[in-house]
Amino acid sequence: MAKIELQGLVKEYGKSRAVHGIDLTIEDGEFVVFVGPSGCGKSTTLRMIAGLEDISGGKLLIGDEVVNQREPKQRNIAMVFQNYAIYPHMTVGQNIGFGLYTSKLPKAEKQRLIEEAGKTLGLEKLLDRRPAALSGGQRQRVAIGRAMVRDPAAFLFDEPLSNLDAQLRSQMRMEIKSLHQRLGTTIVYVTHDQIEAMTMADRIVVMRDGRILQVGTPTDLYEHPTDVFTARFIGSPSMNLVAGKLVGGTPSIDGATWDGPRLEGAADANVLVGFRPHDLVVDDMQGGGLVVTGTVTAVEPLGSETLVHMTLAGTTVIATAPGRVVPKIGSAITARAEPGSLYIFDAATEQALGRV
């Protein structure tokens, strides 16, 4: 196991800079997930850690040692790719043990390690099968087993679940999280799926345009986003954001009323007012807060709840209703958000001003 430190890490392709001098410390045994849209630099950063991309500037330390110039095989890390990268002509056992074939371990010890990894991943009865006979989730476990059997200082995962269907993704998320809890090895994981990040990470790193915007626990990022991008990216469905004004610390939105606290010390400004769909509840008029009235444009019955799309100040926002409540499209509807559930962002800088 090892701590990983990124000190002013830069990646350039000719005159184009893909990663802009990022700083981050990943503690020994920590599960850190990089999230962001395509092209934000998250996979490039992971590949620099792996040694698959040259570092243009800054330092990379693994276990307190600078490894900028070390080859991938000298860094004692293992990488699991999106496309599994397992060999179709080899059995499951041979694939898992592939990285051991050049080692000087006795044959019996190699077999023990393969069987141990197979048992840990629930593949012990499949070691003699070929990959063609496996499901997508089983193939991904084979790829993880091949990385695991080397006992690396850190695991690197590059969008490993993106080729799986929704049910398998959910299952594999829990399997990888459980594996981390058993092994305690440092994991750096890249995904564009914020649900994966929220359910698996000790800490999440939000990236955009080659820069780190915010680092924190899933709860930190959900409850205290520092900017509009993070607020939108973390949480499903995404946070509602509506143009408004802040006057005397009191937020206002066309088509809504506010009966709640003021944002103390804030200057008058054009703002974006954010509130999460699960905080905006249909027909809940008990108490103060934000009350909005609009027209239903779409509904999404999910069983336990219904997501209600409605217009507000020329913008579509999403509210939540009990599962058996399914408003008619085109009907007028009222919803309320409790005091304390509004996020205020500066409209010009998109930086968070506070929460009321």
Residue pairs with C-beta under 8 A, 6 or more apart in sequence:
1 28
1 29
1 153
1 154
1 184
1 185
1 186
2 28
2 62
2 63
2 76
2 153
2 154
2 186
3 25
3 26
3 27
3 28
3 61
3 62
3 63
3 64
3 186
4 25
4 26
4 49
4 60
4 61
4 62
4 154
4 186
4 188
5 24
5 25
5 26
5 59
5 60
5 61
6 22
6 23
6 24
6 25
6 26
6 45
6 49
6 58
6 59
6 60
7 23
7 58
7 59
7 60
7 61
8 21
8 22
8 23
8 57
8 58
8 59
9 19
9 21
9 22
9 23
9 45
9 48
9 55
9 57
9 58
9 59
9 60
10 17
10 19
10 20
10 21
10 55
10 56
10 57
10 58
11 17
11 18
11 19
11 41
11 44
11 45
11 48
11 53
11 55
11 56
11 210
12 18
12 56
12 57
17 56
17 210
18 41
18 44
18 210
19 41
19 44
19 45
19 48
19 210
20 41
20 209
20 210
20 211
21 57
21 58
22 41
22 45
22 58
22 207
22 210
22 211
22 212
23 212
24 32
24 205
24 212
24 215
26 32
26 186
26 188
27 186
28 186
29 184
29 185
29 186
30 186
30 187
30 202
30 203
31 177
31 180
31 186
31 187
31 189
31 200
31 201
31 202
31 203
32 187
32 188
32 189
32 201
32 202
32 203
32 204
32 205
33 189
33 190
33 191
33 196
33 197
33 200
33 201
33 203
33 204
33 205
34 42
34 45
34 46
34 188
34 189
34 190
34 191
34 204
34 205
34 207
35 42
35 191
35 192
35 193
35 194
35 197
35 204
35 205
35 206
35 207
35 233
35 234
36 42
36 192
36 206
36 207
36 208
36 233
37 192
37 208
37 233
38 192
40 207
40 208
40 209
40 210
41 207
41 209
41 210
41 211
42 190
42 205
42 207
43 158
43 159
43 190
44 53
44 210
45 190
45 207
46 79
46 156
46 158
46 188
46 190
47 53
47 158
48 54
48 55
48 60
49 60
49 62
49 77
49 154
49 156
49 188
50 72
50 75
50 77
50 79
50 156
51 67
51 70
51 71
51 72
51 74
51 75
51 77
52 72
52 79
55 68
59 66
59 68
60 66
60 67
60 68
61 67
62 75
62 76
62 77
62 153
62 154
63 76
63 153
67 74
67 75
75 153
76 152
76 153
76 154
77 152
77 153
77 154
77 155
77 156
78 99
78 146
78 147
78 148
78 150
78 152
78 154
78 155
78 156
79 147
79 155
79 156
79 157
79 158
80 140
80 143
80 144
80 147
80 155
80 156
80 157
80 158
80 160
81 143
81 158
81 160
82 158
82 159
82 160
82 162
82 163
83 163
84 131
84 139
84 140
84 142
84 143
84 163
85 143
86 95
86 131
86 139
86 142
86 143
86 146
87 94
87 95
87 98
87 131
88 130
88 131
88 132
89 130
90 98
90 130
90 131
91 127
91 128
91 129
91 130
92 118
92 123
92 126
92 127
92 128
92 129
92 130
92 131
92 134
92 142
93 114
93 115
93 118
93 127
93 128
95 131
95 142
95 145
95 146
96 114
96 117
96 118
96 123
96 127
96 142
96 145
96 146
96 149
97 110
97 111
97 113
97 114
97 146
97 149
98 146
99 146
99 147
99 149
99 150
100 110
100 113
100 114
100 149
100 150
101 110
103 110
105 113
113 149
114 127
114 145
114 149
115 124
115 127
116 149
117 123
117 145
117 148
117 149
118 124
118 126
118 127
118 145
120 145
120 148
120 179
120 182
121 141
121 142
121 144
121 145
121 148
121 175
121 179
122 141
123 138
123 141
123 142
123 145
126 134
126 138
131 139
131 142
134 142
135 168
136 163
136 164
136 165
136 168
137 164
137 168
137 171
137 172
140 160
140 161
140 164
140 172
141 172
141 175
143 160
144 160
144 176
144 179
147 155
148 155
148 179
148 183
152 185
153 185
153 186
154 185
154 186
154 187
154 188
155 185
155 186
155 187
155 188
156 187
156 188
156 189
157 176
157 187
157 188
157 189
157 190
158 190
159 190
159 191
159 192
160 172
160 176
160 189
161 168
161 169
161 172
161 173
161 191
161 193
161 196
162 191
162 192
162 193
164 172
169 193
169 196
173 196
173 199
173 200
174 199
176 187
176 189
176 200
177 199
177 200
180 187
189 196
189 200
189 201
191 197
194 233
194 234
194 235
194 236
195 236
197 204
197 218
197 234
198 204
198 218
198 222
198 234
199 218
201 217
201 218
202 217
203 215
203 216
203 217
204 215
204 216
204 217
204 218
204 221
204 234
205 212
205 214
205 215
206 212
206 213
206 214
206 215
206 221
206 229
206 230
206 233
206 234
207 213
208 229
213 226
213 227
213 229
213 230
214 221
214 225
214 226
214 227
214 230
216 224
218 234
221 230
221 234
222 234
222 235
224 352
224 355
225 231
225 234
225 239
225 343
225 352
226 351
226 352
227 345
227 350
227 351
227 352
228 241
228 272
228 274
228 345
228 350
229 350
231 239
231 241
231 274
231 343
231 345
231 352
232 238
232 239
232 241
235 276
237 277
237 307
237 318
239 274
239 275
239 276
239 277
239 343
240 274
240 275
240 276
240 277
240 280
240 315
240 317
240 318
241 272
241 273
241 274
241 315
241 345
242 253
242 256
242 272
242 273
242 274
242 312
242 313
242 315
242 317
243 253
243 270
243 271
243 272
243 273
243 313
243 315
243 347
244 251
244 252
244 253
244 254
244 270
244 271
244 272
244 273
244 313
245 251
245 252
245 268
245 269
245 270
245 271
246 252
246 263
246 266
246 267
246 268
246 269
246 270
246 271
246 344
246 353
247 268
248 262
248 268
249 262
249 263
249 264
249 265
249 266
250 258
250 262
250 263
251 258
251 263
251 271
251 273
251 342
251 344
251 356
252 258
253 273
253 290
253 292
253 312
253 313
254 312
254 313
254 314
255 292
255 293
255 294
255 312
255 313
256 290
256 291
256 292
256 293
256 312
256 313
257 290
257 291
258 289
258 290
258 291
258 342
259 288
259 289
259 291
259 339
260 288
260 289
260 290
260 339
260 340
260 342
260 356
261 339
261 340
261 356
262 356
263 344
263 353
263 354
263 356
266 344
266 353
266 354
269 346
269 347
269 348
269 353
270 347
270 348
271 344
271 345
271 346
271 347
271 353
272 344
272 345
272 346
272 347
272 350
273 342
273 343
273 344
273 345
274 342
274 343
274 344
274 345
275 290
275 317
275 337
275 341
275 342
275 343
276 341
277 307
277 317
277 318
277 319
277 320
278 320
279 337
279 338
279 341
280 290
280 292
280 317
280 318
280 319
280 320
280 335
280 336
280 337
280 341
281 319
281 320
281 321
281 335
281 336
281 337
282 308
282 319
282 320
282 321
282 325
282 327
282 333
282 334
282 335
283 321
283 325
283 333
283 334
283 335
284 335
284 336
285 291
285 334
285 336
287 336
287 338
287 339
288 339
289 336
289 337
289 338
289 339
289 341
289 342
290 336
290 337
290 341
290 342
291 334
291 335
291 336
292 310
292 312
292 317
292 319
292 334
292 335
292 336
292 337
293 332
293 333
293 334
294 310
294 311
294 312
294 317
294 332
294 333
295 310
295 311
295 330
295 331
295 332
295 333
296 308
296 309
296 310
296 327
296 328
296 329
296 330
296 331
296 332
296 333
297 309
297 310
297 311
297 316
297 329
298 308
298 309
298 329
299 306
299 307
299 308
299 309
299 326
299 327
299 329
300 306
300 307
300 308
300 309
301 323
301 326
302 323
303 323
304 323
305 320
305 321
305 322
305 323
306 320
306 321
306 322
306 323
306 325
306 326
306 327
307 318
307 319
307 320
308 318
308 319
308 320
308 321
308 327
308 333
308 335
309 316
309 317
309 318
310 316
310 317
310 318
310 319
310 333
310 335
311 317
319 333
319 335
321 327
327 333
339 356
340 355
340 356
342 355
342 356
343 352
343 355
344 352
344 353
344 354
344 355
344 356
345 351
345 352
345 353
346 353
